[in-house]
Amino acid sequence: MSIEKQVDPSRRGLLVATCAAGGVVGLGTAGTLVSTFQPSERAKAAGAPVEVDISTLQPGEMRTVEWRGKPVWILKRTPEMLASLPKLDNQVADPKSERNPDEFTPEYCINEHRSIKPEILVAVGICTHLGCSPSTKFVPGPQASLPDDWAGGFLCPCHGSTFDIAGRVFKNKPAPDNLVVPRHMYLGDTKILIGKDEKGEA
């Protein structure tokens, strides 16, 4: 003899409504999660080349722009800055930028000044050690955390890596490589496109 359980109709309605609401919330949450995995328009644009006007950049001045979420330095070097580079060849770890050229230095910048035009340095302002951002130390001469014969360049305050005015790392420093020179090209005498070169490579 079996006894059937009677379910209260009002309770059954409550269960159905609760399950339906849970399903709607679950779908809404899933939709939100899926949308978070899709790149935003800003994120898509982050990898696009960046055009920079350097017409107002004066000798000794540096401008920082953002490309792919990274700071890119554009420095207009003075004749004195350029003259210091050959004197430092025996002090820097990779004077001719021969280490990992595809990753750190495009072929058209494998030279002593690491640039297309000698006076204009374009470099990613991130230390190759642990990703800190070096500070500018353009004034030559003795100063805190720098050698007495300092010729000007960049100092990473995190672990003491130093780079010359071409972004070449000095010997016996934590940073293993020179600063990265991104692929770039000139669109005119005063306009640079960062993130793309004549070959269309980024």
C-alpha positions, 0 to 999 in steps of 0.5 A: 500500500503506497501513500502519495505525498501531497505537495502544497500547490503554493509551495510548488509554485515557489519552487518553480519561481525560485529555480527560474529566477536562479536560471536567469541570474546564472545566465546573466552571470555567465554573460557577464563572465563571457563579456569580461573575456572579450577585449574592450575597444580600448584594449584592442587599440592599445596595440596599435601604432602610435604617431608622435609629433616631435617638432617642439622637442628641444635638444636635451628634452625627452617626451614619454608616450604610451604604446601597448601599455608601456612607456616609450621615451623619445629623447632628442640628444645634444651633440655632447650626449652623442659625443659621450657614446664612443667613450663608453664602449668598453664600459657597457655590456653590449656596445654594438647591440648584438644580443637578441637583436630581434627582441631588443634592437631592430636592424636599422638601429644596430649602431652606436647611437641605437637609432635611425637619426643619431640625435633621436633615441626611441626606447621602451622605458622599462629596465630589462631586469625586473621591469622597473622604470628607470629615471633620467640622470642626464646631468653628467658628473658625481651624484648619488648612486652613480660613478664619479665619471658619470656621463649621463643616462638612466638609473634604475632605482630598484636594483641600481642598473645603469644605462647610457644615453643610448640605453646600453646597459653598463657591465656588472649590473643586474639588468642583462640587456640594453633597453628595448628599441621598439620598431618605428619609422619616420613619417616626416622630419618631425613625425614618428610612428612607434610600433610599425616600420617600413616592413610593416612589422611591429 
